Amino acid sequence: MNESASLLHDATFMRAILELVIPPSEDGRLPGAGSLGLAGNLAGQIEADPILGPVVQAGLAAVQVAAMARDPGGLAALPPAARLEVVESELSAQPQCTMGILRYLYVAYYAHPRVLEGLGEPARPPFPQGYELEPTDPGLLATLGRRRRP
Amino acid sequence: MSNEPVGVLIIGAGASGAAFAWSIAETGMSVLCLEQGPWMRSQNYPSNGLDWEERGMGPFAASPNTRRLPADYPVNEEQSEISPLMFNAVGGSTILWAGHFPRLTPNDFRVRTEDGVADDWPIDYATLEPHFSLNDRMMGVSGLAGDPAYPPHEPQLPPLPFGRLGNVLAGGFERLGWHWWPSDSAILSQEYGGRAPCINLGSCVLGCAQGAKASTDITYWPQAQRRGVRVRSGCRVCEITVRPDGMADGVLYHDEEGQLREQKAEIVVVACNGIGTPRLLLNSKSTQHPGGLANSSGLVGKNLMFHPYAMITGVFDQSLAGRRGPIGCAFWSHEFYRSDPARGFVRGYSFEAMRSLGPAQTALWGMLRGRIPWGANHHAAYAQLYDRTASLLAITEDLPEETNTVTLDQVLTDSDGIPAPKVTYRLSENSRKILAHATARAQEVLVAAGAVETIVEPLMRAAGWHLMGTARMGRNPRTSVVNEWGRAHDVRNLFIIDGSIFVTAGAVNPTSTIQALALYIADAIKKNLDHLFD
């Protein structure tokens, strides 16, 4: 495993960066992405992506290098404001890396039961229970009834 | 290695192959279907898991170039403005379709007569009507009779519920006085034929675990098999073989283990869709057919038509509960379907109401449009879009042009080494004008429905579901590939029954018409059995 790939498996580093990308919501209903244990799966998916994988790994390595220039402990060792500054600075210069992270993070985050509950959705797969759907407005149907082809 | 010869060999087990197989089995002939994909299992569909949206971007993606499953073949689309989409399995693309089930209108069969462009079909709506009806009964259709945009027909089941989103959108059309009508949907609103009704999973295009959406693996195929039709899955046909007199005598195919096998047949029926069919015909060159099978006209692979789509999304300041329910089956509008010289283009378009995206797709969609940032403002931006969007799809009529083609790629091959198709497609000026008109009208009606903002995707690239025109039908062998009942002009025991034979595309989803055509061709064969090869 090379150094940049190992960052994907550095739980502390990943937790720190994911929490910046999706922090907890202000009202506390939605958790931060760093607290959901998503990093392991994300690492596997990103590594397996032949196009975005190397871009993300390179981007993360740049983040860590920039962080270590401020504190030898790296990103996780920085105070919150400094972390944000480093990540914003590095990711804004690497939109492909950002897209690669978000591509996998958003999909994992918005499938997590705690996030679904926070959105007001049932924390379960669509099948087999399904969902209720409001009926068609009877007034609309009555309107169509008057236009029906005989 | 060779198998026992059969009477009828069908290549492709999708929408048309299934309908044809069920019908032709009535003759008592031995019928075999070769399908390159597998049988699907509903318990494996994404909606069984929380990761359903993730799987929709991988093994259930609509593009074969994304999925890259063993059943898929690659498509070179570098020279195409629209990406072809399809699914390879028993059931074909009906596994992943939305179940939106309009028919072509009577006007669509006589475009030349009506508007002086393209060509008329050699058949008309009235000829297909009994086959439309039969197909509706086989698939199970929900809808509301009486749409003034169509001749009378009677869906078996009441329309699907609109939900809040459908009610809001329909209100916009009502305020402007524009045509709208509950869609015919091949999705069950009530139990039908032993299949359970829709429970609003919202994941129709990833396979329907409930079985409420009609895919031919659960509609036609079980009934066809009861009639004795055999389906051999995992078998990829690489060539249709011919006798010295030029008639088809079977196929060569790779079986599940990749072994090359031979299957002889008296009648060969091609049902591989508007890209797979010309690919196979062009791959079937012989001394008798040096330009590819059934290609004396030179039109195999030409006149490729998609339905160019625009998607116009309204953002509302209320929850629309929009991600639940059949994604594309609330209502349609034919307000701008027919030509109007004042608009500056010929032909027209329909609208299809679409539901909101799921939680993850909302985030990705918002990201790609710069609407949902990462960081501190993420949640606020997300909340403005999630469950608050409703979209209209504008489905525009593409006219046939010989420069839009399916050819064989000189380099790219599938896993069996068979040359892959190369799609060359450029949007016409007429289609661009239609899309622009549709986009403006959609914005207008979304605002009338209460949208506080609209977001426009003026041409959807990943929307090449409808593959038509590449082996067109007609009476003249010099200007068409098959005759008015699907028989190849050049090869009298070769039939083509999929969207390839469309002469024009209309501006509605084609599956209902594709299947009606397949049933009509099967009937024509039955009626002409005594002199089929004359």
Boltz contact constraints between the chains, C-beta under 6 A:
constraints:
  - contact:
      token1: [A, 21]
      token2: [B, 374]
      max_distance: 6.0
  - contact:
      token1: [A, 22]
      token2: [B, 378]
      max_distance: 6.0
  - contact:
      token1: [A, 25]
      token2: [B, 379]
      max_distance: 6.0
  - contact:
      token1: [A, 30]
      token2: [B, 379]
      max_distance: 6.0
  - contact:
      token1: [A, 102]
      token2: [B, 367]
      max_distance: 6.0
  - contact:
      token1: [A, 106]
      token2: [B, 360]
      max_distance: 6.0
  - contact:
      token1: [A, 106]
      token2: [B, 363]
      max_distance: 6.0
  - contact:
      token1: [A, 106]
      token2: [B, 364]
      max_distance: 6.0
  - contact:
      token1: [A, 107]
      token2: [B, 53]
      max_distance: 6.0
  - contact:
      token1: [A, 107]
      token2: [B, 54]
      max_distance: 6.0
  - contact:
      token1: [A, 107]
      token2: [B, 360]
      max_distance: 6.0
  - contact:
      token1: [A, 110]
      token2: [B, 359]
      max_distance: 6.0
  - contact:
      token1: [A, 110]
      token2: [B, 360]
      max_distance: 6.0
  - contact:
      token1: [A, 110]
      token2: [B, 363]
      max_distance: 6.0
  - contact:
      token1: [A, 111]
      token2: [B, 50]
      max_distance: 6.0
  - contact:
      token1: [A, 111]
      token2: [B, 51]
      max_distance: 6.0
  - contact:
      token1: [A, 125]
      token2: [B, 48]
      max_distance: 6.0
  - contact:
      token1: [A, 125]
      token2: [B, 49]
      max_distance: 6.0
  - contact:
      token1: [A, 125]
      token2: [B, 50]
      max_distance: 6.0
  - contact:
      token1: [A, 126]
      token2: [B, 47]
      max_distance: 6.0
  - contact:
      token1: [A, 126]
      token2: [B, 201]
      max_distance: 6.0
  - contact:
      token1: [A, 126]
      token2: [B, 203]
      max_distance: 6.0
  - contact:
      token1: [A, 127]
      token2: [B, 47]
      max_distance: 6.0
  - contact:
      token1: [A, 127]
      token2: [B, 48]
      max_distance: 6.0
  - contact:
      token1: [A, 127]
      token2: [B, 201]
      max_distance: 6.0
  - contact:
      token1: [A, 127]
      token2: [B, 209]
      max_distance: 6.0
  - contact:
      token1: [A, 130]
      token2: [B, 199]
      max_distance: 6.0
  - contact:
      token1: [A, 130]
      token2: [B, 200]
      max_distance: 6.0
  - contact:
      token1: [A, 130]
      token2: [B, 201]
      max_distance: 6.0
  - contact:
      token1: [A, 131]
      token2: [B, 200]
      max_distance: 6.0
  - contact:
      token1: [A, 131]
      token2: [B, 324]
      max_distance: 6.0
  - contact:
      token1: [A, 133]
      token2: [B, 161]
      max_distance: 6.0
  - contact:
      token1: [A, 133]
      token2: [B, 163]
      max_distance: 6.0
  - contact:
      token1: [A, 133]
      token2: [B, 200]
      max_distance: 6.0
  - contact:
      token1: [A, 133]
      token2: [B, 324]
      max_distance: 6.0
  - contact:
      token1: [A, 133]
      token2: [B, 325]
      max_distance: 6.0
  - contact:
      token1: [A, 134]
      token2: [B, 163]
      max_distance: 6.0
  - contact:
      token1: [A, 134]
      token2: [B, 164]
      max_distance: 6.0
  - contact:
      token1: [A, 135]
      token2: [B, 161]
      max_distance: 6.0
  - contact:
      token1: [A, 136]
      token2: [B, 161]
      max_distance: 6.0
  - contact:
      token1: [A, 136]
      token2: [B, 162]
      max_distance: 6.0
  - contact:
      token1: [A, 137]
      token2: [B, 167]
      max_distance: 6.0
  - contact:
      token1: [A, 140]
      token2: [B, 170]
      max_distance: 6.0
  - contact:
      token1: [A, 148]
      token2: [B, 146]
      max_distance: 6.0
  - contact:
      token1: [A, 149]
      token2: [B, 146]
      max_distance: 6.0
  - contact:
      token1: [A, 149]
      token2: [B, 148]
      max_distance: 6.0
